[in-house]
Amino acid sequence: MKNSKKSAIALALVIGVLTAGGVAIKSAQASTNKTNPPFVQAMIDKFHLNQSDVDKLREEWRAKRQAERAKETSSALDKAVKDGVITESQKKLIVEKQAKERDEHLKEEGPRMSKGSQGKEMREWMEQNGIDFQKLSSYLRPANRGNGMGRGMMNK
């Protein structure tokens, strides 16, 4: 009985030490690499790329995609105004809300709000501003893009 109890305690200690070691390694990896996903960091290391060049390219790419998305969204909102789904003042509110959320997202360092929470918060905001989420969502999700993973949950 004493041997099995000692074995159980020893096993628990070994598991505890291994778990703590794994957490420490992950933490050290995260603190040394705050900006790059592991795949990108592996490419930087393997091909001896300059970190500042990679950062510059990432920022240029992000800004380009952001501008493209803003243009697409603006066109979709213009069509929604033309079709009477929203007013021009509601369009302005939406654009301001998106800019505010984008700026907050760029400042975030910790864990983000879940997609479900974001969707719920956005639906509530739209309702408070007299915007029909169901009607507007068809303008903001072009047919060629599909719904993406989990996006269908926002409609429930």
C-alpha positions as MATLAB code, in Angstrom:
seq = 'MKNSKKSAIALALVIGVLTAGGVAIKSAQASTNKTNPPFVQAMIDKFHLNQSDVDKLREEWRAKRQAERAKETSSALDKAVKDGVITESQKKLIVEKQAKERDEHLKEEGPRMSKGSQGKEMREWMEQNGIDFQKLSSYLRPANRGNGMGRGMMNK';
ca = [
       0.000    0.000    0.000;
       2.797    2.377    0.953;
       4.663    1.664   -2.307;
       1.616    2.397   -4.470;
       1.005    5.622   -2.541;
       4.662    6.647   -2.989;
       4.459    5.742   -6.693;
       1.331    7.854   -7.124;
       2.972   10.822   -5.405;
       6.130   10.423   -7.501;
       4.051   10.196  -10.678;
       2.098   13.314   -9.722;
       5.362   15.190   -9.073;
       6.825   14.109  -12.426;
       3.657   15.191  -14.259;
       3.690   18.505  -12.386;
       7.334   19.184  -13.230;
       6.848   18.277  -16.900;
       3.750   20.469  -17.148;
       5.493   23.400  -15.491;
       8.496   22.932  -17.784;
       6.258   22.914  -20.863;
       4.516   26.089  -19.726;
       7.864   27.758  -19.048;
       9.175   26.838  -22.516;
       6.008   28.137  -24.224;
       6.204   31.330  -22.174;
       9.849   31.862  -23.101;
       9.086   31.280  -26.771;
       6.215   33.757  -26.663;
       8.280   36.434  -24.937;
      11.112   36.215  -27.470;
       8.774   36.301  -30.460;
       5.942   38.771  -29.877;
       5.312   39.779  -33.468;
       5.791   36.734  -35.685;
       3.755   33.563  -35.966;
       6.020   30.509  -35.664;
       5.939   29.811  -39.424;
       7.038   33.355  -40.281;
       9.775   33.250  -37.649;
      10.995   29.923  -39.065;
      11.254   31.495  -42.534;
      13.112   34.502  -41.146;
      15.577   32.201  -39.401;
      15.985   29.717  -42.259;
      16.504   32.307  -45.002;
      18.367   34.807  -42.799;
      15.857   37.588  -43.489;
      16.132   41.001  -41.928;
      13.447   41.372  -39.234;
      12.837   45.049  -40.063;
      12.299   44.186  -43.756;
       9.763   41.528  -42.782;
       8.009   43.964  -40.429;
       7.888   46.609  -43.159;
       6.485   44.136  -45.702;
       3.871   42.912  -43.207;
       2.780   46.478  -42.475;
       2.571   47.354  -46.188;
       0.538   44.203  -46.855;
      -1.779   44.885  -43.907;
      -2.346   48.497  -45.001;
      -3.087   47.389  -48.575;
      -5.611   44.756  -47.450;
      -7.168   47.217  -45.018;
      -7.627   49.779  -47.809;
      -9.164   47.126  -50.089;
     -11.599   46.032  -47.379;
     -12.523   49.643  -46.605;
     -13.264   50.274  -50.283;
     -15.387   47.102  -50.544;
     -17.278   47.994  -47.374;
     -17.854   51.560  -48.538;
     -19.270   50.333  -51.856;
     -21.529   47.846  -50.056;
     -22.755   50.536  -47.650;
     -23.371   52.934  -50.561;
     -25.548   50.278  -52.193;
     -27.411   49.688  -48.914;
     -28.113   53.440  -48.686;
     -29.258   53.536  -52.311;
     -31.569   50.561  -51.690;
     -33.020   52.161  -48.543;
     -31.684   49.559  -46.103;
     -29.792   52.215  -44.112;
     -29.625   56.005  -44.121;
     -26.565   58.082  -44.942;
     -26.215   58.968  -41.238;
     -26.363   55.259  -40.295;
     -23.671   54.567  -42.893;
     -21.514   57.221  -41.248;
     -22.091   55.625  -37.826;
     -21.085   52.208  -39.182;
     -17.891   53.553  -40.771;
     -16.965   55.334  -37.523;
     -17.690   52.190  -35.466;
     -15.528   50.053  -37.779;
     -12.650   52.545  -37.585;
     -12.890   52.651  -33.794;
     -12.895   48.861  -33.518;
      -9.991   48.543  -35.961;
      -7.950   51.032  -33.935;
      -8.769   49.214  -30.692;
      -7.840   45.891  -32.290;
      -4.441   47.254  -33.349;
      -3.758   48.439  -29.778;
      -4.740   45.124  -28.148;
      -1.998   42.989  -26.765;
      -3.939   40.497  -24.688;
      -6.585   37.971  -25.624;
      -9.338   39.225  -27.892;
     -13.044   38.991  -27.400;
     -14.515   35.846  -28.953;
     -16.139   36.125  -32.391;
     -19.490   35.235  -30.832;
     -19.197   38.044  -28.290;
     -18.143   40.498  -30.986;
     -21.088   39.504  -33.169;
     -23.559   39.846  -30.312;
     -22.138   43.228  -29.341;
     -22.336   44.431  -32.969;
     -25.942   43.232  -33.354;
     -26.898   45.064  -30.158;
     -25.141   48.219  -31.365;
     -26.956   48.041  -34.715;
     -30.301   47.534  -32.985;
     -29.647   50.577  -30.779;
     -28.961   52.607  -33.922;
     -32.033   51.396  -35.818;
     -30.091   49.239  -38.279;
     -31.605   45.958  -39.459;
     -28.741   43.502  -39.042;
     -30.323   40.796  -41.217;
     -30.858   43.114  -44.181;
     -27.499   44.854  -43.925;
     -25.509   41.625  -43.489;
     -26.415   40.504  -47.013;
     -24.734   43.664  -48.348;
     -21.595   43.198  -46.259;
     -21.058   39.521  -47.147;
     -20.693   39.203  -50.898;
     -21.848   35.870  -52.324;
     -18.388   35.010  -53.664;
     -16.871   35.068  -50.176;
     -19.244   32.731  -48.401;
     -19.834   32.942  -44.694;
     -16.462   31.774  -43.448;
     -15.979   29.598  -40.373;
     -18.667   30.179  -37.818;
     -20.117   33.258  -39.425;
     -23.519   31.596  -39.759;
     -23.903   31.785  -35.988;
     -24.251   35.565  -36.188;
     -27.607   35.174  -37.922;
     -29.201   33.106  -35.170;
];
